[in-house]
Amino acid sequence: MVSLSSKASAFMAGQDRPIAGSRNMSSRGSFLPSLDQMVAATELQGLKILDLEIMRGHYAETPKQWRLNFHNNIDDVRKHYDDTFIKMWNFYLLGCEYF
């Protein structure tokens, strides 16, 4: 799982200027378990899942709006970030939106 929310927050606050290609854009050691893994862990604890809703379709609109807002403000973004960051951020948002 990649988390750029802290980068976005820092950008909005004008506090961060990432270095192109820096590895500080990922959450080292983070892990996003699969549904099977979460069900197995739940059962190991003696718990039962009574309801399950896949939120992917609902969530897709959120990164879409982030991406549109990002590109609507691209002139300001370019004042603070290089093309490498812009491409990576766009790739991340598209990934969240479509996958």
Residue frames as qw, qx, qy, qz and C-alpha x, y, z in Angstrom:
[[0.000, 0.890, 0.456, 0.000, 0.00, 0.00, 0.00],
 [0.407, 0.220, -0.002, 0.887, 1.31, 3.44, -0.88],
 [0.188, -0.830, -0.478, 0.219, 0.24, 6.37, 1.21],
 [0.384, 0.316, 0.100, 0.862, 0.80, 9.86, -0.11],
 [0.248, -0.844, -0.437, -0.188, -1.69, 11.61, 2.11],
 [0.524, -0.678, -0.069, 0.510, 1.04, 13.05, 4.34],
 [0.418, -0.003, 0.372, 0.829, 2.76, 14.39, 1.20],
 [0.008, 0.641, 0.533, 0.552, -0.48, 15.95, 0.03],
 [0.412, -0.841, -0.331, 0.116, -1.07, 17.53, 3.44],
 [0.538, -0.465, 0.108, 0.695, 2.47, 18.88, 3.54],
 [0.304, 0.275, 0.469, 0.782, 2.05, 20.29, 0.04],
 [0.144, -0.784, -0.494, -0.346, -1.19, 22.03, 0.93],
 [0.490, -0.820, -0.140, 0.260, 0.52, 23.53, 3.97],
 [0.397, 0.868, -0.227, 0.195, 3.51, 24.54, 1.83],
 [0.562, -0.709, 0.423, -0.047, 5.86, 22.63, 4.12],
 [0.778, -0.158, 0.569, 0.215, 7.35, 20.01, 1.86],
 [0.462, 0.728, -0.371, -0.345, 9.48, 19.97, -1.24],
 [0.920, -0.120, 0.370, 0.055, 10.19, 16.32, -2.14],
 [0.099, -0.584, 0.669, 0.449, 13.33, 15.32, -3.96],
 [0.760, 0.351, -0.313, -0.449, 12.63, 13.62, -7.27],
 [0.733, 0.214, -0.646, 0.006, 12.87, 9.86, -6.94],
 [0.142, -0.420, 0.688, -0.574, 13.08, 9.94, -3.17],
 [0.413, -0.161, -0.895, -0.051, 11.85, 6.88, -1.34],
 [0.058, 0.108, 0.598, -0.792, 10.03, 8.93, 1.27],
 [0.499, 0.024, -0.220, -0.838, 6.79, 8.65, -0.72],
 [0.705, -0.134, -0.648, -0.253, 5.97, 5.11, 0.35],
 [0.649, -0.580, 0.283, -0.404, 5.05, 3.67, 3.69],
 [0.366, 0.411, -0.829, 0.098, 7.90, 1.31, 4.39],
 [0.004, 0.033, -0.927, 0.373, 6.80, -1.87, 6.04],
 [0.575, 0.139, 0.219, -0.776, 3.14, -1.24, 5.29],
 [0.049, 0.030, 0.982, 0.181, 0.97, -4.19, 4.36],
 [0.585, 0.092, -0.011, -0.805, -2.48, -4.34, 2.83],
 [0.357, -0.045, 0.929, -0.083, -3.93, -7.79, 3.52],
 [0.285, -0.103, -0.717, -0.628, -6.15, -9.56, 1.04],
 [0.679, -0.281, -0.035, -0.677, -9.77, -10.33, 1.86],
 [0.875, -0.052, -0.482, -0.012, -8.86, -14.00, 2.37],
 [0.467, 0.175, -0.567, 0.655, -6.17, -13.04, 4.86],
 [0.264, -0.293, 0.276, -0.876, -8.53, -10.78, 6.80],
 [0.824, -0.206, -0.226, -0.477, -11.23, -13.49, 6.94],
 [0.795, 0.031, -0.556, 0.243, -8.69, -16.06, 8.14],
 [0.225, 0.232, -0.505, 0.800, -7.38, -13.70, 10.85],
 [0.518, -0.294, 0.071, -0.800, -10.94, -12.97, 11.96],
 [0.888, -0.141, -0.359, -0.251, -11.78, -16.67, 12.22],
 [0.615, 0.159, -0.603, 0.482, -8.58, -17.35, 14.20],
 [0.045, -0.218, 0.439, -0.870, -9.85, -14.92, 16.81],
 [0.031, 0.358, 0.900, -0.247, -13.19, -16.73, 17.05],
 [0.266, 0.457, 0.150, -0.836, -15.06, -13.88, 15.39],
 [0.450, 0.436, 0.750, 0.212, -17.63, -14.14, 12.63],
 [0.013, 0.118, -0.282, -0.952, -18.19, -11.79, 9.74],
 [0.333, 0.507, 0.711, -0.355, -21.88, -10.97, 9.52],
 [0.459, 0.848, 0.244, -0.106, -21.77, -8.52, 6.64],
 [0.539, -0.266, 0.381, 0.702, -19.26, -7.51, 4.02],
 [0.432, 0.865, 0.224, -0.125, -19.35, -4.67, 1.57],
 [0.659, 0.067, 0.255, 0.704, -16.72, -4.02, -1.07],
 [0.024, -0.854, -0.197, 0.481, -16.15, -0.28, -1.15],
 [0.488, -0.097, 0.470, 0.729, -14.01, -0.12, -4.29],
 [0.187, 0.588, 0.584, 0.527, -16.78, 1.27, -6.49],
 [0.244, -0.918, -0.309, 0.038, -17.75, 3.86, -3.89],
 [0.528, -0.643, 0.143, 0.536, -14.16, 4.89, -3.21],
 [0.593, 0.258, 0.437, 0.625, -13.22, 5.30, -6.90],
 [0.110, 0.890, 0.304, 0.321, -14.90, 8.70, -7.03],
 [0.474, -0.842, 0.030, 0.255, -12.62, 10.06, -4.28],
 [0.556, -0.342, 0.404, 0.641, -9.26, 9.65, -6.07],
 [0.390, 0.566, 0.525, 0.501, -10.94, 10.74, -9.30],
 [0.092, -0.966, -0.212, -0.119, -11.86, 14.06, -7.69],
 [0.558, -0.677, 0.224, 0.424, -8.36, 14.36, -6.16],
 [0.589, 0.055, 0.508, 0.626, -6.84, 13.79, -9.62],
 [0.226, 0.763, 0.440, 0.416, -9.12, 16.34, -11.28],
 [0.296, -0.950, -0.061, 0.075, -8.38, 18.92, -8.57],
 [0.655, -0.417, 0.336, 0.533, -4.67, 18.20, -8.87],
 [0.479, 0.257, 0.514, 0.663, -4.72, 18.85, -12.62],
 [0.029, 0.893, 0.374, 0.249, -6.98, 21.89, -12.25],
 [0.343, -0.926, 0.131, 0.091, -4.23, 23.37, -10.06],
 [0.906, 0.130, 0.073, 0.397, -1.27, 22.09, -12.05],
 [0.334, 0.765, -0.126, 0.535, 0.32, 25.55, -12.46],
 [0.433, -0.764, 0.311, -0.363, 0.59, 25.94, -8.69],
 [0.958, -0.212, 0.180, 0.064, 1.72, 22.33, -8.29],
 [0.782, 0.447, -0.036, 0.433, 4.58, 22.90, -10.76],
 [0.019, -0.862, 0.263, -0.432, 5.86, 25.74, -8.58],
 [0.568, -0.599, 0.482, -0.293, 6.61, 23.20, -5.84],
 [0.808, -0.101, 0.581, 0.009, 7.04, 19.82, -7.51],
 [0.012, 0.459, -0.688, -0.563, 8.99, 18.45, -10.45],
 [0.670, 0.209, -0.425, -0.572, 7.64, 16.37, -13.34],
 [0.366, 0.113, -0.917, 0.112, 8.74, 13.12, -11.69],
 [0.141, 0.156, 0.724, -0.657, 6.54, 13.77, -8.66],
 [0.533, 0.278, 0.006, -0.799, 3.63, 14.89, -10.85],
 [0.599, 0.209, -0.682, -0.364, 3.81, 11.70, -12.91],
 [0.248, 0.014, -0.916, 0.316, 4.10, 9.51, -9.80],
 [0.274, 0.193, 0.524, -0.783, 1.18, 11.26, -8.08],
 [0.612, 0.266, -0.243, -0.704, -0.97, 10.95, -11.21],
 [0.507, 0.157, -0.838, -0.126, -0.07, 7.26, -11.50],
 [0.043, -0.060, -0.835, 0.545, -0.96, 6.70, -7.84],
 [0.433, 0.251, 0.301, -0.812, -4.34, 8.44, -8.17],
 [0.634, 0.257, -0.475, -0.554, -5.18, 6.58, -11.37],
 [0.357, 0.108, -0.921, 0.113, -4.25, 3.33, -9.69],
 [0.146, 0.161, 0.709, -0.671, -6.54, 4.09, -6.77],
 [0.513, 0.301, 0.027, -0.804, -9.31, 5.06, -9.13],
 [0.708, 0.312, -0.439, -0.457, -9.20, 2.09, -11.48],
 [0.564, 0.147, -0.805, 0.109, -7.74, -0.78, -9.49]]
